[in-house]
Amino acid sequence: MIRHVILGVLVSMLLATVAFARVSVRGYTRRDGTYVQPHQRTIPNRKPYDNYRFPGNYNPNTGRFTGGNEGTYLQRYYGRRSAQ
């Protein structure tokens, strides 16, 4: 049983990492003097489901799956986009 759970988590992490097109971002300094370390992000597009912030997706920068409610995320995502 435990083997199946561990295998499922590992397969999910692998699939999530492969499914997202990633872009490497070099480290930079913000206007306020804060340094942002090099990291990876998803390629910008107009799809809310394939980025690291969508609930249930794996974020390789944090090493965790993103928590939250998909419905709430989508309401905020589309509400923000319609306000632009």
N, C-alpha and C positions, 0 to 999 in steps of 0.2 A: 504494500500500500504506500509506504513512504517513498519507495523507489519511483512509483508512478507519479507521485506529486512532484518530486524533485525533477524527474525527467520532463514533466509537463511545464514546469517553471523554466527550465533551461531551454526547451524548444520554443516557448513563448518569447523568451528574451532574444533568442537568435532570430526568430521570424520578425519580431518588432524592429530589431536593428537593421535587418536586411531590407525590410519594407520601406523604410524612410530614406529618401535621398538626403544626404547630409552635405553641409558646407562647413569647411573649417574656417573659423574666424580668428585672426591674429589678435594678440593682446593689444590693448590701446588704453590711452588715458582720456577720461571724460573731461569736459570743461571745468567741472568742479574739483579736478585733481585726483579723482578716484581711478585707480588702475583696474581694468577688467582683464582677467586672465584669458589666455587663449582657450577656446571652446568650440564645440560643434553645434550647429543649429540645422533645422530642417530648411529645405529650399522654400522660399516664400511662394505661395500660390493662394488660390481662393477656396481651398478645401479645409474645413475645420477638423476633419478626422485624422489627417496624417501629419500632425505635428506633436511635439513632445508634451505640450500642455493639455492635450485632450485626455479626459479621464480614462484610465486603463492602459494608456500607452507607456512604453518603457522609455525613460530618459537616460541616455548613457552618461550625461554630465553629472547627474546625481546618483546614478546606480539604482534608481527606484522606479516603480510604476507610479504614474500620476494618479492621485486620488480625486474624488469629487463625483458629482452627478452629471451625466451626459446631457440631460435635459436642461439643467441650469447653465451649463457651459454653452450649449447651442443658443439659448435665449440671449445670453450676454454677447456671444460672438456676433449673431445676426443683428442684435440691437445696436451694437457698436458700429457695425458696417453700414447700417441704414442711416445712422446719424452723420456719417462722413459726407 
